[in-house]
Structure formats: C-alpha cells, structure tokens
C-alpha cells in the first residue's frame, strides 16, 4: 500500500503557436481534495473553426477535477458505465453553455478539446480518456499504455463537444495495486515518447514520473525544463505540450536498466470494425426472427404473454405508462358492471310494479 500521493502537471506552449502569435490551447490541473487526488489534462482543438478551444480545455480540466473530487464515490460505485460517461459529458456541456453565453460564442464546437484524467480515493482508481493523448501505467515490472490515442486512419480524433461524446469516452475503474505512478500526456508529448505502431512507451516517461519523488514543486520544474528543451524545443512546428503525474509514495519503481527501449511493430490483418459490423447484420436479423418466432409459440399459452410480446415487438411502454393503462382497464370494468346492474334493477322494478297493478285489479274484480 502506498504511503501518500503526490500529484502535479505542467503545460507549455508549442513553437507552432509561438511562431503564429496564437495562445496555448492545452490546459492541466492537479489537486487533492476531500480525500480524492486528481490529475486532469486537455488539448484544445487546432484549426480556424476552433477559435475558443483554449477556454474549452481550461474549463474542462477544472470542471472534471471538481466533479471527481466532490462525487467520486457515487461515480465509482455506479454500475452503469454509460450513465457515468453521460453524466461527466453533461457537466462539461452545462459549463460550456455558460462560456458560450459569457463570450457570445455561436457554436459549441469552437470550445472543442480532448480530455484525459485519473482520480484516486483510498485504493480505488478511475481513469477517463477521450481523443488523442496517452495515459501510462508505471509499475515495478515496467511501463505500459493504459489508454492509447483515439485517432482514425486520417489522424482525426474525438472531442468532448461531439454530439455523442459519451460514446467515445473511455472509462476504467480499477485499483492502485502494483501501481507506482500514472502519467498523462497530450499529443504534444505523446508523439515524442510513444511508438503507436508497437504500443511501446519509451523509458524516459518512467524517469520523468520519478522526478516526483522529490516533491511536486521540484518535479514540475524539472519536467517543464525537460519538455521545453527536448520536446517542444526540438522542432519549430512543435505543438503545445502537457504532462501530468500521479505518484504513489513508498511504492517500488521499475528498474531503468530493464525497461524495453524497442519493440516490433504490431501485426495487423487489415480487417476493419466496419467490415465486422456489416458481416454480422444478416446473422443478427436472422437471430431476431428466431427470437420473435420462439416468442410467438409461447403466445398460445396465454393472452397476457401475447400482449407482452406485442409490446416488446412494437414500442415498449414505460413502467408508468403500463401502470396507467392497468388502472384504466380496472376502472372501465366496474363501470360496465354498474350499468348492467342499473338496467337489471329497473327491469326488476317494472316487473314488481306490473305485478302489483295486476294484484290490485284482481282484488277489485
């Protein structure tokens, strides 16, 4: 078990923006509050249409960090992962709406950014990632990617402002067992320390993370100098760069001499997920027909089951709607019985009246 947690993060502008006279679009934030430690970084989208991406990235790291610190237990304990992803993206959308109103921004896409975070409370750890960038796990046995960049074949990535951003947000819930540190980086750093074709993280990442053994202030200073000199300073077209670390004090670091410095490229068949999706469609349609057929044979066993099958095959009713329909059926039935009873009472009264009249006539006669 670790003895304590040290968090930290740095962000520096890339030469590409320096040369253009444009601001840095990356953002980072690291804090420990309410017994929760969080490191969060974001990369504002580049391009003419993303005019206010720097405001989006800055807002994202603060909103997500605050949300994780305040509601870690509820988010970690919720079994419906899709609901958690949706909640986190909803928090950003609400915050972005406020920025749009304040700065008179016409389209939310202008605030587009990626997002990477790690949050820890006691032994529980939650990691999230949408877009490019890299999250790395450093353990006694070595360095490995936890969440790799999300880029398509054309190099395009995903942003938190996408209509279905929650579908692209990766979310991992685990524990900190056998973890020495977690490192997060935007693509401005990732491109220099990660071989995506082989899934290999260079040993320098472990060395950068180990700087936090000297404390946050010294570590952030050291990492900033390293990034500015060897990464940003290596090219006139370098991108903005952010690097964050969650360091678990008192845990074992990997042996630098045993870290892999090279690896073979991943083998690939060239098959795409789109092809898989198209191939399974006929089988899925056939399976759907079998399910309906099987359900149809069970219908003969009772009208109630038939109604349930029909409801599933068409538009399913909500629980509330079903309850309302049940209540309506129950209230209509007594009304029908009530009308019959009234008619029978009237007929009975008429017969009694006729019988009384006949009796009177017979007595007079």
KABEL-V189595 format. One line per field, one symbol per residue. ss: DSSP state (h for helix, s for strand, l for the rest). psi: psi as a letter, one per 30 degrees, with the letter a starting at -180 (. if undefined). burial: 1 if it has 9 or more other C-alpha atoms within 8 Angstrom, else 0. Layout:
ss->???
psi->???
burial->???
This chain:
ss->lllsssssssssllhhhhhhlllllssssssssllsssssssssllllllllhhhhhhhhhhhhhhhhhhhhhhhhhlllhhhhhhhhhhhhhhhhhhhhhhhllllhhhhlslsssssssllssssssslllssssssllsssssslllllllllllllllllhhhhlsssssslllllssssslhhhhhhhssllllssllhhhhhhhhhhhlhhhhhhhhhhhhhhhhhhhllllllsssssssssllllllhhhllllllllllllllhhhhhhhhhhhhhhhhhhhhhhhhhhhlllhhhhhhhhhhhlllllhhhhhhhhhhhhhhhhhhhhhhhhhhhhhhhhhhhhhhhhhhhhhhl
psi->klflkkllklkkklfeeeffgllkflllkkljkhgkkkkklljkkllefifgeeeeeeeeeeeeeeeeeegeeeeefkfjeeeeeeeeeeeeeeeeeeeeeeghkfkfffgkllkklkkkkcfkkkkkkkaalkkkkklffaklkejlkjkafgglaklfflehefffjkkkkalgkgkelkkkklffeeffgkjeffhkkkffeeeeeffffgleeeeeeeeeeeeeefdeffkfgkllkkklkjkjkglklljefgkkflllkkkkffkleeeeeeefeeeeeeeeeeeeeeeeffeffkeeeeeeeeeefcjkkleeeeeeeeeeeefeeeeeeeeeeeeeeeeeeeeeeeeeeeeeeeee.
burial->00001111111111111100000111111111000111111111100001011111111111111011100100110000000111011011101110110000100111111111111110011111111111111111011110110110000011111000110111101001001111111111110011100111111011111111001101110111011110111000011111111111101011100010000000000000000100000000000000010011011000001100101000000000010000000000000000000000000000000000000000000
